[in-house]
Amino acid sequence: MRLDVVIPTHNRATLLPRTLDSLLAADPAEGLDVAVTVVDNRSTDDTRAVIESYMPRFPGRLHYVYESKPGRSHALNAGIAATTGDLVGMLDDDEEVDRGWLRTIGAAFNDPATDFIGGPYLPRWGAARPDWLGPGYLAAIGWAESGPAVQQFGPGFDAMLMGGNAIIRRSILDRVGRYSVDLGRTPGGRLLSCEDEDMYTRLLEIGARGFYRPDLIINHYVPPERLTKGYFRRWCFWHGVSQGVLHKRRPAPVAQVLGVPRYVIGLAVRGTIETARSLFRRRDPARIFKTELDWLEVAGFTYGRHLYRTPPPPPHDDQASNRKEARLTSGAS
């Protein structure tokens, strides 16, 4: 069984070595042949030189792809199109895999009924955790855990497949299509997201069977610049915009107020009430800030649902443009 690990990257030449080192240090899995493809998404730093310097340590198993279209989704799609393995694994360029990561993949996909798996993201702090950062909106810094047990994704399990720690059978990707290029952040652009949520929803819609594996662990670097209120405010607003765009494309069958799901507004209202009550007991910086973020997400959702305009997404199975743009090398050039 062949696993192709796809790593989209943009100007992360200083972080990328830690990702590659972690893959080299991971325990091998019996019967699992592993190759790594790094997709350079218009980097202007030493990204290509870093990748080429690692090629002797991955003899014949490390490949470079250049994708000129800006955006994580374009980069992921280019990497998927440039590979042929039975399994496709997605990692981000600021992550390190746990030593058992490959063994978990090998064990999981020995079951032919498993179509995809995901696992926890644990923070590697670049600065001290601020007192206003509570348990809400941890996705803004890529922190996600869903308990110590293996669980099946789908109704009844409050988690989704996150695209920086995801492994999907290629046969399933061929059925569900590629990542939506009108969602997800772009280099130097707005903090759009939800390309992973869109992919996850489509996987469930075709009946794909996936599992959360608590032993599929990655450590995600949290840089100091993301541990600011300003970053959280921007992330929450644009996450709301992304949710609004998704809702416009695929309306949820729930009660709405002016096109916004009532439960989204309800969360913000309840948070406001709880915050007001807490002011009479003890000032809680995390609760107060979360309430602000709740309302920013409502504002973003409203903007994304009614005002934000995106170009129509291309057909998910159209890979011609990706193949045309990608330039693949597997050795020094």
C-alpha positions as CSV (number, residue, x, y, z in Angstrom):
1,M,0.0,0.0,0.0
2,R,1.4,3.4,-1.0
3,L,0.9,6.6,1.0
4,D,1.6,10.0,-0.6
5,V,2.0,12.7,2.0
6,V,1.1,16.1,0.4
7,I,2.4,19.3,2.2
8,P,1.3,22.7,0.8
9,T,3.7,25.5,1.7
10,H,4.2,29.2,1.3
11,N,7.2,31.0,2.6
12,R,7.8,28.6,5.5
13,A,11.5,27.7,4.7
14,T,12.3,28.0,8.4
15,L,9.5,25.8,9.6
16,L,9.4,23.2,6.9
17,P,12.6,21.3,8.1
18,R,10.8,20.4,11.3
19,T,8.0,18.8,9.3
20,L,10.3,16.8,7.1
21,D,12.5,15.8,10.1
22,S,9.4,14.5,11.9
23,L,8.5,12.3,8.9
24,L,12.1,11.0,8.8
25,A,11.9,10.2,12.6
26,A,8.5,8.5,12.4
27,D,8.4,4.7,13.0
28,P,7.8,2.9,9.7
29,A,4.7,0.8,9.2
30,E,4.9,-2.7,7.8
31,G,3.6,-2.9,4.3
32,L,3.2,0.9,3.9
33,D,5.4,2.6,1.2
34,V,5.7,6.3,1.9
35,A,6.5,9.2,-0.4
36,V,6.4,13.0,0.3
37,T,5.4,15.7,-2.1
38,V,5.9,19.3,-1.1
39,V,3.8,21.8,-3.1
40,D,5.5,25.2,-3.3
41,N,2.7,27.8,-3.5
42,R,4.4,30.8,-5.0
43,S,7.1,31.0,-2.2
44,T,9.7,33.8,-2.5
45,D,12.0,32.5,0.2
46,D,14.4,29.5,0.1
47,T,11.6,26.9,0.1
48,R,12.9,25.0,-3.0
49,A,16.5,24.9,-1.8
50,V,15.3,23.5,1.5
51,I,13.3,20.7,-0.2
52,E,16.2,19.9,-2.5
53,S,18.6,19.7,0.4
54,Y,16.4,17.0,2.0
55,M,16.1,14.9,-1.1
56,P,19.2,12.7,-0.3
57,R,17.6,11.9,3.0
58,F,14.5,10.7,1.3
59,P,16.1,8.7,-1.6
60,G,13.6,8.8,-4.4
61,R,10.7,9.6,-2.0
62,L,10.7,13.4,-1.8
63,H,9.2,15.4,-4.6
64,Y,8.8,19.1,-5.4
65,V,5.8,20.6,-7.1
66,Y,5.3,24.3,-8.0
67,E,1.8,25.7,-8.0
68,S,1.5,29.2,-9.3
69,K,-2.2,29.7,-8.4
70,P,-2.3,31.2,-4.9
71,G,-4.2,29.4,-2.2
72,R,-4.0,26.3,0.0
73,S,-6.7,24.5,-2.0
74,H,-4.9,25.0,-5.3
75,A,-1.8,23.6,-3.7
76,L,-3.5,20.6,-2.2
77,N,-5.2,19.8,-5.5
78,A,-1.9,20.1,-7.4
79,G,-0.2,17.7,-5.0
80,I,-3.1,15.2,-5.3
81,A,-2.9,15.4,-9.1
82,A,0.8,14.9,-9.1
83,T,0.7,11.7,-7.0
84,T,-0.7,8.2,-7.6
85,G,-0.6,6.4,-4.2
86,D,-3.5,4.4,-2.7
87,L,-3.7,6.8,0.2
88,V,-3.3,10.6,0.2
89,G,-2.2,12.2,3.5
90,M,-2.5,16.0,4.1
91,L,-0.1,17.8,6.4
92,D,0.6,21.5,6.9
93,D,4.1,23.1,6.8
94,D,4.0,24.1,10.4
95,E,3.3,20.7,11.8
96,E,5.3,17.8,13.2
97,V,4.0,14.2,13.2
98,D,4.2,12.0,16.2
99,R,6.5,9.0,16.0
100,G,3.6,6.6,15.7
101,W,1.8,8.6,13.0
102,L,2.7,6.2,10.1
103,R,2.0,3.1,12.2
104,T,-1.5,4.4,13.0
105,I,-2.1,4.9,9.3
106,G,-0.9,1.5,8.4
107,A,-3.1,-0.2,11.0
108,A,-6.2,1.9,10.2
109,F,-6.2,1.2,6.5
110,N,-5.6,-2.5,6.9
111,D,-9.4,-2.4,7.3
112,P,-10.8,-2.1,3.8
113,A,-14.0,-0.5,5.2
114,T,-12.0,2.6,6.4
115,D,-12.1,5.4,3.8
116,F,-10.5,8.2,5.7
117,I,-9.0,9.1,9.1
118,G,-8.1,12.2,11.1
119,G,-6.6,12.9,14.5
120,P,-5.8,15.5,17.1
121,Y,-3.8,18.7,16.7
122,L,-1.7,19.6,19.8
123,P,-0.2,23.0,20.1
124,R,3.5,23.7,20.1
125,W,3.5,27.2,21.7
126,G,5.6,29.9,20.2
127,A,4.7,32.2,23.1
128,A,2.9,32.0,26.4
129,R,-0.8,31.3,26.2
130,P,-2.7,34.5,27.0
131,D,-5.3,34.6,29.8
132,W,-8.1,35.6,27.4
133,L,-7.7,32.4,25.4
134,G,-10.3,30.0,26.8
135,P,-11.7,26.8,25.3
136,G,-13.6,28.6,22.6
137,Y,-12.3,29.2,19.0
138,L,-9.2,27.0,19.5
139,A,-9.5,26.2,15.8
140,A,-8.1,29.7,15.1
141,I,-4.7,28.4,16.2
142,G,-5.1,24.8,14.9
143,W,-5.8,23.2,18.3
144,A,-8.3,20.3,18.1
145,E,-8.8,17.2,20.3
146,S,-11.8,15.0,20.5
147,G,-11.1,12.6,23.3
148,P,-9.1,9.4,24.0
149,A,-11.3,6.9,22.0
150,V,-11.6,5.9,18.4
151,Q,-14.9,7.3,17.1
152,Q,-16.6,7.2,13.7
153,F,-17.1,10.6,12.0
154,G,-20.6,11.6,11.3
155,P,-23.9,12.3,13.2
156,G,-23.5,12.1,16.9
157,F,-19.8,12.9,16.9
158,D,-19.1,16.6,17.4
159,A,-15.9,16.8,15.3
160,M,-14.9,16.9,11.7
161,L,-12.0,15.9,9.5
162,M,-9.3,18.7,9.6
163,G,-7.2,19.0,6.5
164,G,-3.8,19.3,8.1
165,N,-4.0,15.8,9.6
166,A,-6.1,13.8,7.2
167,I,-5.6,10.6,5.2
168,I,-8.1,9.7,2.5
169,R,-8.2,6.7,0.1
170,R,-7.5,8.0,-3.4
171,S,-10.5,6.0,-4.7
172,I,-12.7,8.0,-2.4
173,L,-11.0,11.3,-3.5
174,D,-11.7,10.4,-7.1
175,R,-15.4,10.0,-6.2
176,V,-15.8,13.1,-4.0
177,G,-13.6,15.5,-6.0
178,R,-10.9,17.9,-5.0
179,Y,-10.7,20.8,-2.5
180,S,-12.9,23.9,-3.2
181,V,-10.7,26.6,-4.5
182,D,-13.1,29.4,-3.7
183,L,-12.6,28.6,0.0
184,G,-9.4,28.6,2.1
185,R,-6.8,31.3,2.7
186,T,-4.5,32.6,0.1
187,P,-1.0,34.0,0.5
188,G,-1.3,37.6,1.8
189,G,-5.1,37.4,1.4
190,R,-8.2,37.2,3.5
191,L,-8.5,34.6,6.2
192,L,-11.2,32.5,4.4
193,S,-11.5,28.9,5.6
194,C,-13.9,26.0,5.5
195,E,-12.4,24.2,2.6
196,D,-11.9,21.3,5.0
197,E,-15.5,21.5,6.2
198,D,-16.7,21.4,2.6
199,M,-14.5,18.4,1.9
200,Y,-15.7,16.6,5.0
201,T,-19.4,17.3,4.2
202,R,-18.9,15.8,0.7
203,L,-17.2,12.7,2.1
204,L,-20.2,12.1,4.3
205,E,-22.6,12.8,1.5
206,I,-21.2,9.9,-0.6
207,G,-21.3,7.6,2.4
208,A,-17.6,7.5,3.0
209,R,-16.7,5.9,6.3
210,G,-14.1,7.7,8.4
211,F,-12.7,7.5,11.9
212,Y,-11.2,9.9,14.5
213,R,-8.0,8.3,15.7
214,P,-6.6,9.7,18.9
215,D,-3.2,8.2,18.2
216,L,-2.9,10.0,14.8
217,I,-1.2,12.9,16.5
218,I,0.4,16.0,15.0
219,N,2.0,19.0,16.9
220,H,1.1,22.3,15.4
221,Y,3.3,25.4,15.8
222,V,1.4,28.4,17.2
223,P,3.5,31.6,16.3
224,P,3.3,34.6,18.6
225,E,1.5,36.7,16.0
226,R,-1.5,34.4,16.2
227,L,-1.7,34.7,19.9
228,T,-3.2,38.2,19.6
229,K,-6.7,39.4,19.9
230,G,-6.4,41.1,16.5
231,Y,-5.7,37.8,14.8
232,F,-8.6,36.0,16.6
233,R,-11.0,38.8,15.6
234,R,-10.0,38.6,12.0
235,W,-10.1,34.8,12.0
236,C,-13.5,34.7,13.5
237,F,-15.0,37.3,11.2
238,W,-13.6,35.5,8.1
239,H,-14.6,32.1,9.4
240,G,-18.1,33.5,9.7
241,V,-17.8,34.7,6.1
242,S,-16.7,31.3,5.0
243,Q,-19.6,29.7,6.8
244,G,-22.0,32.1,5.1
245,V,-20.6,31.2,1.7
246,L,-21.0,27.5,2.4
247,H,-24.5,28.1,3.6
248,K,-25.3,29.9,0.4
249,R,-24.0,27.0,-1.6
250,R,-25.6,24.3,0.6
251,P,-28.3,25.7,2.9
252,A,-28.8,23.9,6.2
253,P,-32.3,22.7,7.0
254,V,-32.6,24.8,10.1
255,A,-34.6,27.8,11.3
256,Q,-33.1,31.1,10.1
257,V,-33.2,34.8,10.9
258,L,-32.5,37.0,7.8
259,G,-30.6,34.1,6.2
260,V,-28.5,33.4,9.3
261,P,-29.2,30.1,11.2
262,R,-31.0,30.9,14.4
263,Y,-28.6,28.7,16.5
264,V,-25.7,30.9,15.4
265,I,-27.4,34.0,16.7
266,G,-28.6,32.1,19.8
267,L,-25.0,31.1,20.8
268,A,-24.0,34.8,20.7
269,V,-27.0,35.9,22.7
270,R,-26.6,33.2,25.3
271,G,-22.9,34.1,25.6
272,T,-23.8,37.8,26.1
273,I,-26.2,36.9,28.9
274,E,-23.6,34.7,30.6
275,T,-21.0,37.4,30.2
276,A,-23.3,40.0,31.8
277,R,-24.0,37.7,34.7
278,S,-20.3,37.0,35.2
279,L,-19.6,40.7,35.6
280,F,-21.5,40.6,38.9
281,R,-19.3,37.7,40.2
282,R,-15.8,37.6,38.8
283,R,-14.3,39.2,35.7
284,D,-13.5,36.4,33.2
285,P,-11.4,37.7,30.3
286,A,-11.8,34.5,28.3
287,R,-15.6,34.6,28.6
288,I,-15.8,38.3,27.7
289,F,-13.6,37.9,24.7
290,K,-15.4,34.8,23.5
291,T,-18.7,36.7,23.5
292,E,-17.1,39.4,21.3
293,L,-15.9,36.7,18.9
294,D,-19.4,35.1,18.8
295,W,-20.8,38.4,17.5
296,L,-17.9,38.8,15.0
297,E,-18.8,35.4,13.6
298,V,-22.5,36.4,13.3
299,A,-21.4,39.5,11.4
300,G,-19.1,37.6,9.2
301,F,-21.8,35.0,8.4
302,T,-24.3,37.7,7.5
303,Y,-21.7,39.3,5.2
304,G,-20.7,36.0,3.6
305,R,-24.3,35.0,3.1
306,H,-25.6,38.2,1.6
307,L,-22.8,40.4,0.3
308,Y,-19.5,38.5,-0.3
309,R,-19.1,37.4,-3.9
310,T,-16.9,34.5,-5.0
311,P,-16.4,33.2,-8.5
312,P,-18.3,29.9,-9.2
313,P,-16.2,26.9,-8.2
314,P,-14.8,24.8,-11.0
315,P,-15.9,21.2,-11.4
316,H,-14.2,19.2,-8.6
317,D,-13.0,16.5,-11.0
318,D,-11.4,18.9,-13.4
319,Q,-7.6,18.4,-12.8
320,A,-6.4,19.6,-16.2
321,S,-5.3,23.0,-15.0
322,N,-3.5,21.5,-12.0
323,R,-1.5,19.2,-14.1
324,K,-0.7,22.0,-16.5
325,E,0.6,24.3,-13.7
326,A,2.5,21.7,-11.6
327,R,6.2,21.1,-12.3
328,L,7.4,17.9,-10.6
329,T,11.0,17.1,-9.8
330,S,12.3,14.1,-7.8
331,G,15.9,14.9,-7.5
332,A,18.4,17.8,-7.7
333,S,17.9,20.0,-10.7
